[in-house]
Amino acid sequence: MVGQAYDTKNSISATNPTKKVGLSPDSIINLDQGDPTIFESYWRKMGDKCTTKISGTDCMSYFSDVGNLCWFLEPQLSDAIKGLHRTVCNAVTEDRYMVVGTGSTQLFQAALYALSSPSGNESISVVCAAPYYSSYKEETEFLQSGLYKWAGDASAFDKDGPYIEVVTSPNNPDGAIREAVVNREEGKLIHDLAYYWPQYTPITCPADYDIMLFTFSKSTGHAGSRIGWALVKDKVVARKMTKFIEVSSIGVSKESQLRAAKILGVLIENCKHFGTADSNSFFGYSQGLMTKRWEKLRDVVKNSQIFSLPKYPKEWCNFTGKYTESHPGFAWLKCKEETDFEILLRSQKILTRGGERFGVGRQYVRISLLSQEEAFNLFLERLSAIKGQGIISDENPL
């Protein structure tokens, strides 16, 4: 299962395939992928407020808004996204073209296509500063396109000529706030802002870049709807991105767009009372969850003496109106001993993603903090049992 922790005996109820069964002490905990099931509890409290009714005659046409550059973008979703960014103040939407995609993964591919020159004699290099999101390399190389090619760590990139740099901020995997590294005139930038939301990091200013990618999955937790959006300054680039999605999937599911619009509308409405006694704000609720998880994890790491985590400065958040520090969706955990940390954790039935996938060493792992509570607590219990030099306590043997 993607991003959740269940073994074959304790995975899904045979009589009810949507009902998750509790973990056993020897269950495998899959914290490799960032499946944001942590937020289910909030949306369950919303009950029918987010229910979307779609009849058999709805959504039959390919077209949503023929007068829009992105002709398959539902107007309700466009309005909801703009309203959300105005509420959170995390991105400039004025004088931008909006392109909707099947998650930000499709939009990343569309942006690479749009920024590459089809008449060029050589593939344009795509770089990102390490540690970089592990899927960038795979997504860039998957189509084996002659337009672009993966060139690795932006900090080590010294080739002349045009290039595309991906700037992920907050960064996946380490949660750091990033800026471009190469900084040359012939460079083109893609800003991946999937985690620039109040539950993960202080919102210090509205992001204002040429291409900004966001995703429904990380903003609200609704990964299964597969909705992402790009805010693009240049009309030509936005048109090329739209063309890529048109050719690859003939648009984006209207049902998913309408559901996303409904949920975002509820989120915006609940944000109006943020900080008050009767507040039911999603961002307040989710920020509290992430803060508690990071506090528990830091306590375990502090007591271990063999692990370390990044430290994040407190910054003023324009959304919350107070100083806060980052609580990323992933923990970038380092083992101070010389070991393959991913294999060590796997011996404790904890599945993570090793540092080499992110362009760094094997002593690092990325751990999802977005799982459900039971898996997270069992992870902390097993991490606490690791005593150093690969030795595991008697209470939790190999």
C-alpha positions in Angstrom: 0.0 0.0 0.0 1.2 3.5 -0.8 2.4 5.5 2.2 0.6 3.5 4.9 1.7 0.8 7.3 0.0 -2.6 7.2 1.3 -6.1 6.7 -0.6 -8.7 4.7 -2.4 -10.0 7.7 -3.3 -6.5 9.0 -4.0 -4.5 5.9 -7.6 -4.3 4.8 -10.7 -6.0 6.1 -11.9 -8.8 3.8 -15.6 -7.9 4.4 -15.1 -4.1 4.1 -12.2 -3.2 1.7 -12.3 0.5 2.9 -11.9 -0.3 6.6 -8.4 -0.4 7.9 -7.5 -2.9 10.6 -5.2 -2.1 13.5 -1.5 -2.7 13.4 0.1 -5.7 15.2 3.4 -5.4 17.0 5.2 -7.0 14.1 3.5 -5.1 11.3 5.7 -3.5 8.6 5.5 0.3 8.8 5.6 1.9 5.4 6.8 5.5 5.8 8.5 5.6 2.4 5.8 7.8 0.7 3.9 10.8 1.8 0.4 9.6 1.8 -1.4 12.3 3.8 -3.8 10.1 5.8 -3.0 12.2 8.9 -5.7 14.7 7.9 -8.5 12.2 7.6 -9.7 13.0 11.2 -10.4 16.6 10.3 -12.4 15.9 7.2 -14.3 13.2 8.9 -15.5 15.9 11.4 -16.8 17.9 8.4 -19.4 15.2 7.7 -21.6 16.1 4.7 -20.3 19.6 4.3 -17.8 18.4 1.6 -20.2 16.1 -0.2 -20.5 16.8 -3.9 -23.5 15.6 -5.8 -22.9 14.7 -9.5 -25.8 13.5 -11.7 -25.6 11.2 -14.7 -25.8 14.1 -17.1 -23.1 16.2 -15.5 -19.5 16.5 -16.7 -20.2 14.8 -20.1 -18.3 17.3 -22.3 -14.6 17.5 -22.7 -14.8 21.2 -22.3 -15.1 23.3 -19.2 -14.4 26.9 -20.3 -13.8 27.3 -24.0 -12.8 31.0 -23.5 -10.0 30.1 -21.0 -6.5 29.3 -22.1 -6.7 26.1 -20.0 -10.0 25.1 -21.5 -10.5 22.0 -19.3 -10.2 24.0 -16.0 -13.5 24.2 -14.2 -14.4 27.8 -13.3 -15.5 26.8 -9.8 -12.1 25.3 -9.1 -10.3 28.3 -10.5 -12.3 30.6 -8.2 -11.7 28.4 -5.2 -7.9 28.2 -5.8 -7.7 32.0 -6.1 -9.7 32.4 -2.9 -7.5 29.9 -1.1 -4.3 31.7 -2.0 -5.9 35.1 -1.0 -6.9 33.6 2.3 -3.5 32.1 3.1 -1.4 34.8 1.3 1.1 32.2 0.1 1.1 33.0 -3.7 0.4 35.8 -6.1 -2.5 34.9 -8.4 -3.1 38.3 -10.1 -1.9 38.5 -13.8 -1.3 34.7 -13.8 -2.5 31.9 -16.1 -3.8 28.9 -14.2 -3.2 25.4 -15.5 -4.8 22.4 -13.8 -3.2 19.0 -14.0 -3.5 15.4 -12.7 -1.5 16.2 -9.6 1.7 18.3 -9.7 3.5 15.3 -11.2 1.8 15.9 -14.6 2.4 19.6 -14.3 6.1 19.1 -13.7 6.3 17.1 -16.9 4.2 19.8 -18.7 6.6 22.6 -17.4 9.7 20.7 -18.6 8.0 20.4 -22.1 7.0 24.0 -22.1 10.5 25.3 -21.1 12.4 23.1 -23.6 13.1 24.3 -27.1 11.9 21.7 -29.7 14.3 23.2 -32.2 17.3 22.9 -30.1 20.2 20.6 -31.1 20.9 19.4 -27.6 18.7 18.4 -24.7 18.4 21.0 -22.0 19.8 20.1 -18.6 17.4 19.8 -15.6 19.0 20.3 -12.2 18.0 20.7 -8.5 20.1 21.3 -5.5 20.8 18.2 -3.4 19.1 16.8 -1.4 16.5 17.0 -4.1 13.1 15.3 -4.4 13.8 11.7 -5.3 11.2 11.5 -8.1 12.6 14.4 -10.1 15.2 12.3 -11.7 12.8 9.5 -12.6 10.1 11.9 -13.9 12.7 13.7 -16.1 14.1 10.5 -17.5 11.0 8.4 -17.8 9.9 9.6 -21.3 13.4 9.5 -22.6 12.7 12.8 -24.2 15.3 14.4 -26.5 14.1 17.8 -25.2 15.5 17.6 -21.7 17.7 15.4 -19.6 18.5 15.0 -15.8 21.8 16.6 -14.9 21.7 16.1 -11.1 22.8 18.5 -8.3 22.4 22.1 -9.2 25.3 23.0 -6.8 27.7 21.0 -9.0 26.3 22.1 -12.3 28.9 24.0 -14.4 27.8 23.4 -18.0 27.4 26.5 -20.2 24.2 27.2 -22.0 20.5 27.0 -21.1 19.2 24.9 -18.2 16.1 24.3 -16.1 16.5 24.5 -12.3 13.8 23.1 -10.0 13.5 25.0 -6.7 11.5 23.1 -4.1 10.5 25.3 -1.2 10.0 24.1 1.5 12.3 21.4 0.3 11.4 17.8 0.0 13.1 16.0 1.8 14.7 18.3 4.4 12.1 21.1 4.8 14.5 23.9 4.1 13.4 27.1 2.4 15.2 27.2 -0.9 16.2 29.7 -3.5 17.8 29.2 -7.0 21.4 28.0 -6.8 22.8 28.3 -10.4 21.6 31.9 -11.0 22.5 32.4 -14.7 20.7 34.5 -17.3 20.1 31.5 -19.6 18.4 29.6 -16.8 14.7 28.9 -16.5 13.1 28.1 -13.1 10.3 25.9 -11.9 9.2 26.5 -8.3 7.6 23.5 -6.6 5.7 24.9 -3.7 3.7 21.7 -2.7 4.5 22.3 1.0 4.2 26.0 1.2 1.1 25.9 3.5 0.7 26.9 7.2 0.7 23.4 8.6 4.2 22.8 7.3 6.0 26.2 7.4 5.6 29.9 8.3 4.0 31.8 5.4 6.4 34.8 5.3 5.3 36.3 2.0 3.2 35.6 -1.1 5.4 33.5 -3.6 5.9 35.4 -6.8 7.7 33.3 -9.4 7.4 32.5 -13.1 6.0 29.0 -12.7 4.6 27.9 -9.3 3.3 24.3 -8.8 0.8 23.4 -6.0 -1.1 20.2 -5.2 -4.4 19.4 -3.6 -2.8 16.3 -2.0 -0.5 18.3 0.3 -2.6 21.4 0.9 -5.6 19.5 2.2 -4.6 15.8 2.2 -6.8 14.7 -0.7 -4.2 12.8 -2.6 -6.6 10.5 -4.3 -8.4 13.2 -6.2 -5.2 13.8 -8.2 -5.5 17.6 -8.6 -2.7 20.0 -9.0 -2.4 23.5 -10.4 0.2 25.8 -11.8 0.3 29.6 -11.6 2.2 30.8 -14.7 3.3 34.3 -15.7 4.1 33.8 -19.4 1.1 33.1 -21.7 3.2 31.1 -24.2 4.5 28.8 -21.4 1.0 28.3 -20.0 -0.3 27.5 -23.5 2.4 24.9 -24.0 1.7 23.3 -20.6 -2.0 23.2 -21.5 -1.1 21.5 -24.8 1.0 18.9 -23.0 -1.9 17.9 -20.8 -4.3 18.0 -23.7 -2.2 15.5 -25.7 -1.3 13.3 -22.7 -4.7 13.0 -21.1 -7.2 15.3 -22.9 -7.7 17.4 -19.8 -8.4 16.6 -16.2 -11.3 14.8 -14.5 -14.2 17.2 -14.0 -15.5 15.2 -11.1 -12.2 15.6 -9.3 -12.1 19.3 -10.0 -15.7 19.8 -8.7 -14.9 17.8 -5.5 -11.7 19.9 -5.0 -13.6 23.1 -5.5 -16.2 22.1 -2.9 -13.6 21.1 -0.3 -11.6 24.2 -0.9 -14.7 26.3 -0.4 -15.3 24.6 3.0 -11.7 25.1 3.9 -11.8 28.9 3.1 -15.0 29.3 5.0 -13.6 27.7 8.1 -10.5 29.9 7.9 -12.6 33.0 8.6 -12.6 32.3 12.3 -8.9 31.2 12.5 -7.5 32.0 16.0 -10.9 32.4 17.7 -12.4 30.2 20.4 -14.9 28.7 18.0 -12.4 28.2 15.2 -12.7 25.0 13.1 -9.9 26.0 10.7 -8.2 23.2 8.9 -4.9 24.9 9.0 -5.1 25.4 12.7 -6.1 21.8 13.3 -3.4 20.4 10.9 -0.7 22.7 12.3 -1.5 21.4 15.8 -1.1 17.8 14.5 2.2 18.4 12.8 3.6 20.3 15.8 2.8 17.5 18.2 4.4 14.9 15.9 7.6 16.9 15.6 7.7 17.4 19.4 7.4 13.7 19.9 10.0 12.8 17.3 12.5 15.4 18.6 12.2 13.9 22.1 13.1 10.5 20.7 16.0 11.8 18.7 17.3 13.8 21.6 17.3 10.7 23.9 18.9 8.5 21.2 22.2 10.4 20.9 22.8 8.6 17.5 20.3 10.4 15.4 19.9 14.0 14.3 17.3 16.2 12.7 17.5 19.6 10.9 16.7 22.7 13.0 14.4 25.3 11.7 14.3 29.0 12.8 11.2 30.7 14.1 9.8 33.1 11.6 6.8 35.4 11.5 3.8 33.7 9.7 1.5 36.2 8.1 -1.3 33.7 8.2 -1.2 32.8 11.8 0.0 36.2 13.0 2.7 34.8 15.2 6.2 33.4 15.2 6.3 29.7 14.3 8.9 27.2 13.1 8.6 24.7 10.3 7.0 21.3 10.8 7.6 19.5 7.5 5.7 16.6 6.2 8.9 14.6 6.1 11.6 14.1 8.7 15.1 14.2 7.2 16.8 11.9 9.7 20.5 11.3 9.9 22.3 8.4 11.7 25.6 9.6 13.2 27.1 6.2 12.9 28.6 4.8 9.6 25.7 2.6 8.4 23.2 2.2 5.7 20.4 3.9 7.6 17.6 2.7 5.3 18.7 -1.0 5.8 19.0 -0.5 9.5 15.4 0.8 9.8 14.2 -1.9 7.4 15.6 -4.5 9.9 13.1 -3.0 12.4 10.3 -3.3 9.8 10.3 0.4 9.1 10.3 1.2 5.3 11.9 4.6 4.5 13.6 6.2 1.5 17.4 6.3 1.7 19.6 9.3 1.1 21.2 8.1 -2.2 17.8 8.6 -3.9 18.0 12.3 -2.9 21.6 12.8 -4.2 23.4 12.4 -0.8 24.8 9.7 1.5 23.4 6.5 2.9 23.4 7.8 6.5 20.3 9.8 5.7 16.7 8.7 5.3 13.4 10.5 4.6 10.5 9.5 6.8 6.9 10.4 6.2 5.2 12.0 9.1 1.8 12.0 7.4 0.7 8.5 8.3 -2.1 7.7 10.6 -1.5 7.9 14.4 -1.1 4.2 15.1 1.7 3.8 12.5 3.5 7.0 13.7 3.5 5.9 17.4 4.7 2.4 16.5 7.5 4.0 14.5 8.6 6.1 17.5 8.6 3.0 19.7 10.9 1.1 17.3 13.2 4.1 16.7 13.6 4.5 20.5 14.7 0.9 20.7 17.8 1.4 18.4 20.7 1.8 20.8 23.7 2.5 18.5 26.2 0.5 16.5 23.3 -1.3 14.9 22.4 -2.9 18.3 18.7 -3.4 19.0 17.2 -3.7 22.5 15.9 -7.0 23.7 12.4 -5.6 23.8 12.5 -5.2 20.0 14.8 -7.8 18.5 15.6 -8.3 14.8 
